């Protein structure tokens, strides 16, 4: 049975006095090629209590590709703003996956805050991050971190992508964004075509690993990883 997310955790953060509530989720952590991405979906705290969760929304991994695509535009209009930050395969190789995720999330946060002008109003931001590890706060004081107008107070929650609607929305937005990129890369460059990213999206399918074995990695592979 598919889990239906709600807004209860978001409402608790709104009641704690935050002006904006954000949900974060990652995609591409386990891929062999391409970037890792972190999506963020933001809503004004005043709107949380009255927000209606879009029908069929849940963790992107539990949805078909067709359903994710069908939800994408609706989700962009449902939240106040959204963004997707990324860290490249080169950055993953250089920094490791956890720090790369943190930088990608901060890049997303910086984008989304500037879009809704939070740097001008001095807002307080409360955020929900899927999983047990707060890789966002850990990346804040690093040399690689982008300038973020308003720092978010992060709370982590396991399976937040199934329980918290803003996190589910971030999950779907990020997944669709990354999948579209990998399909575009596969069709736009003959050097990438043999890896069949249009089907595996850079993950370690049998055909992908066989292509790496025959041809070696390309410039978009995470060469620090065990590719075959």
N, C-alpha and C positions, 0 to 999 in steps of 0.2 A: 504493500500500500504506500503510495507516494505521500511524503510529508508535506503539509501545507504550512508555510511560514506565516508568522503573525508580526504584530508591531509592539508586542509587550515589552521587550527589552529596550527598543527605541523609546517607548513611552516612559520607561523608568529613567532613562538618561535625560529626557526632556524635563521630567519633574525634578531632577537634580539641578536644574538651572542652566543647562547648556542651551545655546541659541541655535545651533545647528547640530544635527545628528548625521553621522557618516557610517556607512558600512563598507568594509574592505574584503576582497577575496582575491586569491591568486590563481593563475592558470599557467601551465607550461613548466611547472617545477620539474617534472620527471621526463621532459622531452630530451631527445638527443641533439636536436638542432633548433635554431631559431631563438628568439628572446623569451625570457620569462616576463609575464605581465601581471600587474595588480590593478584591479578595477576598484573604483570608489563611486558610491552613489550617495548623494546628500539630500537631506530634506530639512526644511525649517522646523524647529521644535514646535512652533505653534500649529503646524499642519499635521503633526503626527497623530493626534487623537482622532482626527477626522479622515485620515487617509484610508482608502480602500485598496487592499492588496490585489494586484492584477490577477485575474483568473489563470490558474495553471502555473503560477510562478513557484519555483523551487530551485534547489541547487542545480547548476547547469549540467552536472554529470548525470543527473537523473532524467534529463530531457533529451529528446531526439534533436538532431541538427535542425530539422524542419521546424520544430516547436521553438527552439531557441531563436531562430531567425524570425519567426512570427511574433515573438515577444519583444524583440530588440527595439523597434521604433516606439512601441507603447511604453517601454521602460524609460526611454530617453525623455519622454514627455511626462511620465509619472513623477519622477523625482525632480527636485529643484535644479540639480545639475549633476553631471557625472563626468568622469574622465578615466582614462587608462594610461598608466605609466609603464614603462618597460625598461629592462636592462638587457643588453645584448649578450650574445653568446661569448663574446670576448670579455665582457665585464664579468660574466659568470665564471669564466676560467680564471680571471685575475683575482676576484674577490671571494669566490665561493658562493653557493646558492643562497644562504641565509642573508648575507649582507646585500647581495644583488636584489633580493626581494624587498629588503628595507628601502634601498634607494629607489626602486621602481615605485613602491608605495608613496614615498615622499614626493616623487615627481608627479604622481597622480594627484596627490593632495594639493601641491602647489598650483597645478593647472585648475583644479576645480574651485579652489578658493578665489583665484583671480577672476574666474568667470562670474562668480556671484558677488564679488566685491567685499569679501569678508575682511580683507586687509584695511578697508576704509571704515568699518563700523566697530572694530574691536571686539568681535564676537568670541564667544567661548564655544569650542567644538568638542563634542563627545563622540567617540568612535568605537565601533565593534569590529574586531578582527577575527576572522575564522581561524580556529586552531588554538593550540596551547601556547604558542611561542610569539611573544611580542617583538618581532624583528623590526618593527617601525621605530619604536623608541630607541632601540639599540643603535640604529643607524643615524640618529639625529645629530650627534656630535662629531660625526666622522668628517674627514676632509672631503669626501665625495658627495656629501649631502647637498641637495639644492636648497636655495633660500625658500623657506615656507612662510607665507604671510602670518598665519596663525597656527601655532602648534596645537595638535589634537591630543586630548587625554584618551589613551587607548585602553580598552578592556578586551580581553580575549575570551572566546567561547568556543568550545569544541562543537562541531556541527552547526555553527552559526549559519552556514550557507543553507541549511535546511530549516532552521528555526526563526531566523530574523530576516524580515522581508528586504531590508536595505542591503544586507549582505547577499541574499539571493539575487537581487537585482544587479549588484556589482559583479557577481559570479557570471551571470548570463552576458552582461555587456562586455566583460573582459574576454570571455570564451569566444563570442562571436567575432570580436575584434581580432583576436589572435588567429582564429581559424581562417578568417578572410585573408589575413596577411600571408599565412603559409600557403594557401591555395594560389594567391597571386604570385608568390615567389616561384612556386612549382611550374606555373604556366608562363612566367615571364622571362625565364632564363634556361637555356638548353642544358647548362651545367647542373642545374638543380633537378631537372625533370626525372632523371633515373631513380631518385630517392622517393618519388611518389608522395610528396607532402600533401598533395591534394586529397589523398586518402588517409594518410596516417598523421598529418599535421605536425610532423617532426618527432613523433613518439617512436619507440623502438619496436615497430612491427617486424615480422619476419622478412618481408620484402625490403624494408628500410635497412635492416642489419646486413642482409645479403648484398645490397648495393654498396654499403660501406666496405664490406669485405672485398668486393671486386674492384671498386674504384678508389677506395680510401675516402677520408673525410673531405668535405669542401670547406669553404671559408665561413660557412654559417653553422658548422658543427661545434659542439662543446668538446674540444679535444682533450680536456682534462678528465672527461668521463670515460667510463668503460663502454665503448661504442659497439663492440661486437662480442 
